[in-house]
Amino acid sequence: MINVGIVGGDDHLAGELIRILVNHPDVVIRGVCCPTLDGHDITSVHHGLIGETALKFSSDLDFGKLNVLFVTLAPGLPRDFIPDVHSMPELCVIDLYADIEEARATDSLVVYGIPEINRKALVRGARRAVIPSAIETIAAIALYPLALKSMLPDSLACGVEIDSDTLSKPVTSFPEKILQPLNSSRPLHLTYDVKASSIPRLVSLRATVPSPMPIDNVMELYDEIYDDHDLTHVINRDVDFREVTGTDKCIVSVTKDDNGMLHIHAIADAALRGGAGDAVHVMNLLNGLYEKTGLTLKANCF
């Protein structure tokens, strides 16, 4: 069994993480650390867990007894008490809020936690990962196949809708640093026109890219890359957000109009992709488990 601890367990992502982990077949939650709630029942803060767990918040954790530590501390809060890879090399640390640039300044081996792009790094001995925002996650997934074939323009505007309650993590320029070397030697600049959505948990990204490639070939390109990834699916029609809410799926719709423009539309549940679901996905890979373990979640809006 994997012994898990959570630091900073009072926000919505921590709640979603606990709801997944209490039913994960290979996990035991050894503690949820939030000193301001020490002694309070987890169920008094995070709903949907009555009858699932008798856990209480604690004021500290015994890191030596853990295999995995999830960090859900908001940006700017101190992290200097978290063991580094040199002092506890066997401890996996998965941070849901850290800035990847800052994390790599102290540990160059920290992995940017998008499993569809960095799966090899995660399964080949990595111990630390940072989970990017939902917007970064679906932008990277949606555009990665085009970058591999140098099909992205130098500048690309992405329209984003996201539930304002889940827009709690800053969006960085790191996806550009992943995609640009694949795309060409030219600089790549992504911009995000972010609008608040009234649909709970929604994250939706749209981009339009000119391409002479026939749509069948574009679909083959996406299918070839994501065929062996169990949580990203590619279709050739637009899709209702209800298909993903409550699940860890990212669905990418790829269509082409008569003017030769590719229309890319990626949707996901913002509490799970770029959040708790990706954190568990990363944990599974770091520990040699099948990547969907504990993540076979059903859509809950139908």
C-alpha positions as YAML, in Angstrom:
chain: A
units: angstrom
residues:
- id: 1
  name: MET
  ca: [0.00, 0.00, 0.00]
- id: 2
  name: ILE
  ca: [1.03, 3.60, -0.64]
- id: 3
  name: ASN
  ca: [1.10, 5.71, 2.53]
- id: 4
  name: VAL
  ca: [-0.11, 9.20, 1.67]
- id: 5
  name: GLY
  ca: [-0.15, 12.53, 3.50]
- id: 6
  name: ILE
  ca: [-1.66, 15.87, 2.52]
- id: 7
  name: VAL
  ca: [-0.36, 19.28, 3.60]
- id: 8
  name: GLY
  ca: [-2.72, 22.26, 3.43]
- id: 9
  name: GLY
  ca: [-5.84, 20.16, 3.21]
- id: 10
  name: ASP
  ca: [-8.58, 22.77, 3.57]
- id: 11
  name: ASP
  ca: [-9.25, 24.03, 0.02]
- id: 12
  name: HIS
  ca: [-11.47, 22.62, -2.75]
- id: 13
  name: LEU
  ca: [-8.64, 20.78, -4.52]
- id: 14
  name: ALA
  ca: [-7.68, 19.05, -1.27]
- id: 15
  name: GLY
  ca: [-11.29, 17.99, -0.82]
- id: 16
  name: GLU
  ca: [-11.42, 16.58, -4.33]
- id: 17
  name: LEU
  ca: [-8.11, 14.81, -3.72]
- id: 18
  name: ILE
  ca: [-9.40, 13.20, -0.52]
- id: 19
  name: ARG
  ca: [-12.61, 12.07, -2.24]
- id: 20
  name: ILE
  ca: [-10.51, 10.22, -4.82]
- id: 21
  name: LEU
  ca: [-7.92, 8.82, -2.42]
- id: 22
  name: VAL
  ca: [-10.36, 7.35, 0.12]
- id: 23
  name: ASN
  ca: [-11.54, 4.94, -2.59]
- id: 24
  name: HIS
  ca: [-8.14, 4.32, -4.21]
- id: 25
  name: PRO
  ca: [-7.40, 0.59, -3.85]
- id: 26
  name: ASP
  ca: [-3.66, 1.08, -3.26]
- id: 27
  name: VAL
  ca: [-3.68, 4.08, -0.91]
- id: 28
  name: VAL
  ca: [-3.90, 4.65, 2.83]
- id: 29
  name: ILE
  ca: [-4.26, 8.30, 3.91]
- id: 30
  name: ARG
  ca: [-2.02, 8.66, 6.96]
- id: 31
  name: GLY
  ca: [-2.81, 12.29, 7.69]
- id: 32
  name: VAL
  ca: [-4.19, 15.60, 6.46]
- id: 33
  name: CYS
  ca: [-2.21, 18.50, 7.91]
- id: 34
  name: CYS
  ca: [-3.94, 21.84, 8.50]
- id: 35
  name: PRO
  ca: [-2.94, 23.33, 11.87]
- id: 36
  name: THR
  ca: [-5.84, 25.80, 11.99]
- id: 37
  name: LEU
  ca: [-8.29, 22.85, 11.83]
- id: 38
  name: ASP
  ca: [-6.37, 20.47, 14.11]
- id: 39
  name: GLY
  ca: [-8.75, 17.90, 15.59]
- id: 40
  name: HIS
  ca: [-11.71, 18.75, 13.37]
- id: 41
  name: ASP
  ca: [-13.36, 16.02, 11.31]
- id: 42
  name: ILE
  ca: [-12.46, 16.03, 7.61]
- id: 43
  name: THR
  ca: [-16.19, 15.65, 6.89]
- id: 44
  name: SER
  ca: [-16.93, 18.99, 8.60]
- id: 45
  name: VAL
  ca: [-15.04, 20.81, 5.82]
- id: 46
  name: HIS
  ca: [-15.11, 18.50, 2.79]
- id: 47
  name: HIS
  ca: [-18.55, 17.26, 1.80]
- id: 48
  name: GLY
  ca: [-19.56, 13.91, 0.34]
- id: 49
  name: LEU
  ca: [-17.28, 11.99, 2.73]
- id: 50
  name: ILE
  ca: [-19.65, 11.06, 5.55]
- id: 51
  name: GLY
  ca: [-19.41, 7.29, 5.87]
- id: 52
  name: GLU
  ca: [-16.26, 7.23, 3.74]
- id: 53
  name: THR
  ca: [-13.65, 8.31, 6.29]
- id: 54
  name: ALA
  ca: [-13.19, 9.03, 9.99]
- id: 55
  name: LEU
  ca: [-10.05, 11.13, 9.38]
- id: 56
  name: LYS
  ca: [-9.41, 14.29, 11.35]
- id: 57
  name: PHE
  ca: [-7.17, 17.20, 10.47]
- id: 58
  name: SER
  ca: [-3.79, 17.22, 12.24]
- id: 59
  name: SER
  ca: [-1.21, 19.87, 13.05]
- id: 60
  name: ASP
  ca: [1.74, 17.96, 11.57]
- id: 61
  name: LEU
  ca: [2.78, 14.85, 9.62]
- id: 62
  name: ASP
  ca: [5.46, 12.21, 10.14]
- id: 63
  name: PHE
  ca: [7.11, 12.48, 6.71]
- id: 64
  name: GLY
  ca: [9.27, 9.43, 7.46]
- id: 65
  name: LYS
  ca: [6.18, 7.20, 7.38]
- id: 66
  name: LEU
  ca: [4.95, 8.46, 4.01]
- id: 67
  name: ASN
  ca: [5.54, 7.28, 0.46]
- id: 68
  name: VAL
  ca: [3.75, 10.23, -1.16]
- id: 69
  name: LEU
  ca: [3.15, 13.78, 0.05]
- id: 70
  name: PHE
  ca: [0.55, 15.95, -1.68]
- id: 71
  name: VAL
  ca: [0.99, 19.68, -1.16]
- id: 72
  name: THR
  ca: [-2.10, 21.87, -1.58]
- id: 73
  name: LEU
  ca: [-0.69, 25.05, -0.05]
- id: 74
  name: ALA
  ca: [-1.77, 28.17, -1.92]
- id: 75
  name: PRO
  ca: [0.89, 30.13, -3.86]
- id: 76
  name: GLY
  ca: [3.06, 32.28, -1.64]
- id: 77
  name: LEU
  ca: [2.71, 30.15, 1.48]
- id: 78
  name: PRO
  ca: [6.02, 28.79, 2.86]
- id: 79
  name: ARG
  ca: [7.15, 25.38, 1.68]
- id: 80
  name: ASP
  ca: [10.55, 25.29, 3.39]
- id: 81
  name: PHE
  ca: [9.38, 22.67, 5.91]
- id: 82
  name: ILE
  ca: [8.72, 20.12, 3.15]
- id: 83
  name: PRO
  ca: [11.59, 17.60, 2.90]
- id: 84
  name: ASP
  ca: [13.73, 18.06, -0.18]
- id: 85
  name: VAL
  ca: [14.83, 15.28, -2.48]
- id: 86
  name: HIS
  ca: [18.30, 15.18, -0.90]
- id: 87
  name: SER
  ca: [17.07, 14.65, 2.66]
- id: 88
  name: MET
  ca: [14.32, 12.16, 1.76]
- id: 89
  name: PRO
  ca: [15.02, 10.78, -1.73]
- id: 90
  name: GLU
  ca: [12.37, 8.04, -1.44]
- id: 91
  name: LEU
  ca: [9.51, 10.44, -0.70]
- id: 92
  name: CYS
  ca: [7.40, 11.46, -3.72]
- id: 93
  name: VAL
  ca: [6.22, 15.06, -3.44]
- id: 94
  name: ILE
  ca: [3.37, 16.22, -5.68]
- id: 95
  name: ASP
  ca: [2.62, 19.94, -5.42]
- id: 96
  name: LEU
  ca: [-0.68, 21.22, -6.77]
- id: 97
  name: TYR
  ca: [0.17, 24.92, -6.51]
- id: 98
  name: ALA
  ca: [3.94, 25.44, -6.76]
- id: 99
  name: ASP
  ca: [5.45, 27.47, -9.58]
- id: 100
  name: ILE
  ca: [7.42, 25.10, -11.82]
- id: 101
  name: GLU
  ca: [10.17, 27.64, -12.47]
- id: 102
  name: GLU
  ca: [10.72, 28.21, -8.75]
- id: 103
  name: ALA
  ca: [10.61, 24.48, -8.05]
- id: 104
  name: ARG
  ca: [13.24, 23.78, -10.71]
- id: 105
  name: ALA
  ca: [15.49, 26.49, -9.30]
- id: 106
  name: THR
  ca: [15.99, 24.29, -6.23]
- id: 107
  name: ASP
  ca: [15.54, 20.87, -7.85]
- id: 108
  name: SER
  ca: [16.26, 20.54, -11.57]
- id: 109
  name: LEU
  ca: [14.63, 17.09, -11.67]
- id: 110
  name: VAL
  ca: [11.13, 18.27, -10.78]
- id: 111
  name: VAL
  ca: [8.71, 17.08, -13.49]
- id: 112
  name: TYR
  ca: [5.98, 19.25, -15.01]
- id: 113
  name: GLY
  ca: [3.00, 17.07, -14.18]
- id: 114
  name: ILE
  ca: [1.16, 16.60, -17.47]
- id: 115
  name: PRO
  ca: [1.15, 12.79, -17.84]
- id: 116
  name: GLU
  ca: [0.27, 12.85, -21.54]
- id: 117
  name: ILE
  ca: [3.47, 14.73, -22.31]
- id: 118
  name: ASN
  ca: [5.85, 13.71, -19.51]
- id: 119
  name: ARG
  ca: [4.85, 10.10, -18.83]
- id: 120
  name: LYS
  ca: [8.33, 8.76, -19.56]
- id: 121
  name: ALA
  ca: [9.92, 11.14, -17.09]
- id: 122
  name: LEU
  ca: [7.35, 10.21, -14.44]
- id: 123
  name: VAL
  ca: [7.87, 6.46, -14.74]
- id: 124
  name: ARG
  ca: [11.66, 6.59, -14.96]
- id: 125
  name: GLY
  ca: [12.56, 7.39, -11.38]
- id: 126
  name: ALA
  ca: [11.16, 10.88, -10.85]
- id: 127
  name: ARG
  ca: [10.31, 11.75, -7.22]
- id: 128
  name: ARG
  ca: [8.94, 15.29, -7.46]
- id: 129
  name: ALA
  ca: [6.22, 16.79, -9.67]
- id: 130
  name: VAL
  ca: [4.32, 20.07, -9.97]
- id: 131
  name: ILE
  ca: [0.75, 20.00, -11.27]
- id: 132
  name: PRO
  ca: [0.12, 22.95, -13.65]
- id: 133
  name: SER
  ca: [-3.16, 24.83, -13.91]
- id: 134
  name: ALA
  ca: [-6.15, 23.40, -15.76]
- id: 135
  name: ILE
  ca: [-5.68, 25.98, -18.53]
- id: 136
  name: GLU
  ca: [-2.02, 25.07, -19.02]
- id: 137
  name: THR
  ca: [-2.83, 21.36, -18.95]
- id: 138
  name: ILE
  ca: [-5.47, 21.37, -21.66]
- id: 139
  name: ALA
  ca: [-3.57, 23.92, -23.76]
- id: 140
  name: ALA
  ca: [-0.50, 21.68, -23.79]
- id: 141
  name: ILE
  ca: [-2.54, 18.54, -24.54]
- id: 142
  name: ALA
  ca: [-4.59, 20.21, -27.28]
- id: 143
  name: LEU
  ca: [-1.60, 21.72, -29.10]
- id: 144
  name: TYR
  ca: [1.14, 19.15, -28.50]
- id: 145
  name: PRO
  ca: [0.46, 17.01, -31.64]
- id: 146
  name: LEU
  ca: [0.53, 20.11, -33.86]
- id: 147
  name: ALA
  ca: [3.78, 21.29, -32.27]
- id: 148
  name: LEU
  ca: [5.39, 17.92, -33.01]
- id: 149
  name: LYS
  ca: [4.75, 18.54, -36.72]
- id: 150
  name: SER
  ca: [5.74, 22.26, -36.61]
- id: 151
  name: MET
  ca: [2.15, 23.22, -37.44]
- id: 152
  name: LEU
  ca: [1.67, 26.00, -34.90]
- id: 153
  name: PRO
  ca: [1.95, 29.66, -35.93]
- id: 154
  name: ASP
  ca: [4.40, 31.96, -34.15]
- id: 155
  name: SER
  ca: [1.55, 33.57, -32.24]
- id: 156
  name: LEU
  ca: [-1.64, 31.78, -31.23]
- id: 157
  name: ALA
  ca: [-4.61, 33.19, -29.34]
- id: 158
  name: CYS
  ca: [-6.59, 30.71, -27.27]
- id: 159
  name: GLY
  ca: [-10.10, 31.41, -26.07]
- id: 160
  name: VAL
  ca: [-10.68, 29.99, -22.60]
- id: 161
  name: GLU
  ca: [-13.79, 29.56, -20.49]
- id: 162
  name: ILE
  ca: [-13.35, 28.46, -16.90]
- id: 163
  name: ASP
  ca: [-15.50, 28.29, -13.81]
- id: 164
  name: SER
  ca: [-14.32, 31.21, -11.67]
- id: 165
  name: ASP
  ca: [-14.41, 29.08, -8.51]
- id: 166
  name: THR
  ca: [-11.71, 26.81, -9.94]
- id: 167
  name: LEU
  ca: [-9.55, 29.59, -11.40]
- id: 168
  name: SER
  ca: [-7.34, 29.57, -8.31]
- id: 169
  name: LYS
  ca: [-4.00, 28.75, -9.90]
- id: 170
  name: PRO
  ca: [-1.94, 31.24, -11.93]
- id: 171
  name: VAL
  ca: [-1.36, 30.51, -15.61]
- id: 172
  name: THR
  ca: [2.32, 30.54, -16.56]
- id: 173
  name: SER
  ca: [4.10, 30.59, -19.91]
- id: 174
  name: PHE
  ca: [5.58, 27.15, -19.34]
- id: 175
  name: PRO
  ca: [3.48, 25.39, -22.03]
- id: 176
  name: GLU
  ca: [5.23, 27.58, -24.60]
- id: 177
  name: LYS
  ca: [8.60, 26.35, -23.32]
- id: 178
  name: ILE
  ca: [7.47, 22.77, -23.87]
- id: 179
  name: LEU
  ca: [5.89, 23.28, -27.27]
- id: 180
  name: GLN
  ca: [8.23, 25.81, -28.88]
- id: 181
  name: PRO
  ca: [11.32, 23.53, -29.28]
- id: 182
  name: LEU
  ca: [9.08, 20.90, -30.89]
- id: 183
  name: ASN
  ca: [7.34, 23.33, -33.20]
- id: 184
  name: SER
  ca: [10.27, 25.14, -34.83]
- id: 185
  name: SER
  ca: [13.24, 27.32, -34.08]
- id: 186
  name: ARG
  ca: [10.94, 30.34, -34.09]
- id: 187
  name: PRO
  ca: [9.57, 31.75, -30.83]
- id: 188
  name: LEU
  ca: [6.06, 30.60, -29.96]
- id: 189
  name: HIS
  ca: [3.74, 32.97, -28.13]
- id: 190
  name: LEU
  ca: [0.46, 31.75, -26.65]
- id: 191
  name: THR
  ca: [-2.13, 34.18, -25.34]
- id: 192
  name: TYR
  ca: [-5.25, 33.31, -23.38]
- id: 193
  name: ASP
  ca: [-8.50, 35.27, -23.57]
- id: 194
  name: VAL
  ca: [-9.98, 34.00, -20.31]
- id: 195
  name: LYS
  ca: [-13.67, 34.39, -19.58]
- id: 196
  name: ALA
  ca: [-15.53, 33.25, -16.49]
- id: 197
  name: SER
  ca: [-18.05, 30.49, -17.10]
- id: 198
  name: SER
  ca: [-21.24, 29.89, -15.17]
- id: 199
  name: ILE
  ca: [-20.88, 26.14, -15.70]
- id: 200
  name: PRO
  ca: [-19.45, 24.57, -12.53]
- id: 201
  name: ARG
  ca: [-15.96, 23.05, -12.89]
- id: 202
  name: LEU
  ca: [-15.72, 23.81, -16.61]
- id: 203
  name: VAL
  ca: [-12.44, 24.46, -18.40]
- id: 204
  name: SER
  ca: [-12.73, 24.86, -22.15]
- id: 205
  name: LEU
  ca: [-10.07, 26.00, -24.63]
- id: 206
  name: ARG
  ca: [-10.52, 26.86, -28.31]
- id: 207
  name: ALA
  ca: [-7.83, 27.64, -30.88]
- id: 208
  name: THR
  ca: [-7.88, 28.05, -34.65]
- id: 209
  name: VAL
  ca: [-4.83, 27.03, -36.70]
- id: 210
  name: PRO
  ca: [-4.37, 27.29, -40.49]
- id: 211
  name: SER
  ca: [-3.32, 23.97, -42.03]
- id: 212
  name: PRO
  ca: [-3.14, 22.45, -45.52]
- id: 213
  name: MET
  ca: [-3.19, 18.94, -43.99]
- id: 214
  name: PRO
  ca: [-6.41, 16.97, -44.66]
- id: 215
  name: ILE
  ca: [-8.54, 16.45, -41.58]
- id: 216
  name: ASP
  ca: [-8.15, 12.66, -41.77]
- id: 217
  name: ASN
  ca: [-4.39, 13.05, -41.50]
- id: 218
  name: VAL
  ca: [-4.73, 15.48, -38.61]
- id: 219
  name: MET
  ca: [-6.93, 12.96, -36.79]
- id: 220
  name: GLU
  ca: [-4.36, 10.23, -37.44]
- id: 221
  name: LEU
  ca: [-1.69, 12.49, -35.95]
- id: 222
  name: TYR
  ca: [-3.69, 13.03, -32.75]
- id: 223
  name: ASP
  ca: [-4.71, 9.38, -32.52]
- id: 224
  name: GLU
  ca: [-1.15, 8.19, -32.94]
- id: 225
  name: ILE
  ca: [0.00, 10.32, -29.99]
- id: 226
  name: TYR
  ca: [-2.90, 9.77, -27.61]
- id: 227
  name: ASP
  ca: [-3.97, 6.24, -28.54]
- id: 228
  name: ASP
  ca: [-2.16, 4.72, -25.53]
- id: 229
  name: HIS
  ca: [-3.20, 7.44, -23.08]
- id: 230
  name: ASP
  ca: [-6.30, 6.33, -21.22]
- id: 231
  name: LEU
  ca: [-7.54, 9.73, -20.06]
- id: 232
  name: THR
  ca: [-7.26, 11.85, -23.23]
- id: 233
  name: HIS
  ca: [-9.63, 11.16, -26.12]
- id: 234
  name: VAL
  ca: [-9.81, 12.75, -29.58]
- id: 235
  name: ILE
  ca: [-13.01, 13.13, -31.61]
- id: 236
  name: ASN
  ca: [-13.95, 14.90, -34.85]
- id: 237
  name: ARG
  ca: [-17.05, 16.71, -33.60]
- id: 238
  name: ASP
  ca: [-17.77, 19.23, -30.89]
- id: 239
  name: VAL
  ca: [-18.72, 17.80, -27.53]
- id: 240
  name: ASP
  ca: [-20.89, 18.67, -24.55]
- id: 241
  name: PHE
  ca: [-19.01, 19.52, -21.35]
- id: 242
  name: ARG
  ca: [-21.20, 17.07, -19.44]
- id: 243
  name: GLU
  ca: [-19.17, 14.28, -21.04]
- id: 244
  name: VAL
  ca: [-16.21, 15.14, -18.80]
- id: 245
  name: THR
  ca: [-17.57, 16.68, -15.62]
- id: 246
  name: GLY
  ca: [-16.76, 14.49, -12.63]
- id: 247
  name: THR
  ca: [-14.15, 12.55, -14.63]
- id: 248
  name: ASP
  ca: [-10.42, 12.90, -15.22]
- id: 249
  name: LYS
  ca: [-10.87, 12.87, -18.99]
- id: 250
  name: CYS
  ca: [-9.65, 15.51, -21.40]
- id: 251
  name: ILE
  ca: [-11.58, 15.40, -24.68]
- id: 252
  name: VAL
  ca: [-10.07, 17.15, -27.70]
- id: 253
  name: SER
  ca: [-12.34, 17.94, -30.65]
- id: 254
  name: VAL
  ca: [-10.57, 18.50, -33.98]
- id: 255
  name: THR
  ca: [-12.52, 19.77, -36.99]
- id: 256
  name: LYS
  ca: [-11.67, 21.63, -40.20]
- id: 257
  name: ASP
  ca: [-13.67, 24.18, -42.17]
- id: 258
  name: ASP
  ca: [-13.79, 24.87, -45.91]
- id: 259
  name: ASN
  ca: [-11.25, 27.69, -45.53]
- id: 260
  name: GLY
  ca: [-8.51, 25.32, -44.39]
- id: 261
  name: MET
  ca: [-8.70, 26.28, -40.72]
- id: 262
  name: LEU
  ca: [-8.35, 23.66, -38.00]
- id: 263
  name: HIS
  ca: [-10.59, 24.22, -35.02]
- id: 264
  name: ILE
  ca: [-9.27, 22.72, -31.81]
- id: 265
  name: HIS
  ca: [-11.57, 22.52, -28.79]
- id: 266
  name: ALA
  ca: [-10.42, 20.86, -25.57]
- id: 267
  name: ILE
  ca: [-12.63, 20.40, -22.51]
- id: 268
  name: ALA
  ca: [-12.05, 18.99, -19.04]
- id: 269
  name: ASP
  ca: [-13.18, 19.16, -15.43]
- id: 270
  name: ALA
  ca: [-11.06, 21.92, -13.88]
- id: 271
  name: ALA
  ca: [-11.10, 20.37, -10.42]
- id: 272
  name: LEU
  ca: [-9.56, 17.18, -11.79]
- id: 273
  name: ARG
  ca: [-7.43, 18.06, -14.83]
- id: 274
  name: GLY
  ca: [-4.78, 20.45, -13.61]
- id: 275
  name: GLY
  ca: [-5.97, 19.50, -10.14]
- id: 276
  name: ALA
  ca: [-6.71, 16.50, -7.96]
- id: 277
  name: GLY
  ca: [-7.18, 13.98, -10.78]
- id: 278
  name: ASP
  ca: [-3.85, 14.79, -12.40]
- id: 279
  name: ALA
  ca: [-2.17, 14.64, -8.98]
- id: 280
  name: VAL
  ca: [-3.44, 11.08, -8.48]
- id: 281
  name: HIS
  ca: [-2.56, 10.20, -12.09]
- id: 282
  name: VAL
  ca: [1.00, 11.39, -11.43]
- id: 283
  name: MET
  ca: [1.12, 9.44, -8.16]
- id: 284
  name: ASN
  ca: [0.10, 6.28, -10.01]
- id: 285
  name: LEU
  ca: [2.89, 6.70, -12.55]
- id: 286
  name: LEU
  ca: [5.52, 7.55, -9.93]
- id: 287
  name: ASN
  ca: [4.63, 4.35, -8.08]
- id: 288
  name: GLY
  ca: [4.40, 1.96, -11.03]
- id: 289
  name: LEU
  ca: [0.61, 1.61, -11.00]
- id: 290
  name: TYR
  ca: [-1.76, 1.45, -13.96]
- id: 291
  name: GLU
  ca: [-2.42, 5.11, -14.68]
- id: 292
  name: LYS
  ca: [-6.24, 4.94, -14.30]
- id: 293
  name: THR
  ca: [-6.14, 3.25, -10.89]
- id: 294
  name: GLY
  ca: [-8.64, 5.07, -8.68]
- id: 295
  name: LEU
  ca: [-9.62, 7.34, -11.58]
- id: 296
  name: THR
  ca: [-12.33, 5.32, -13.30]
- id: 297
  name: LEU
  ca: [-14.82, 8.06, -12.50]
- id: 298
  name: LYS
  ca: [-18.18, 8.46, -14.20]
- id: 299
  name: ALA
  ca: [-19.61, 11.60, -15.69]
- id: 300
  name: ASN
  ca: [-22.11, 12.98, -13.17]
- id: 301
  name: CYS
  ca: [-24.25, 15.50, -15.09]
- id: 302
  name: PHE
  ca: [-26.38, 13.04, -17.07]
...
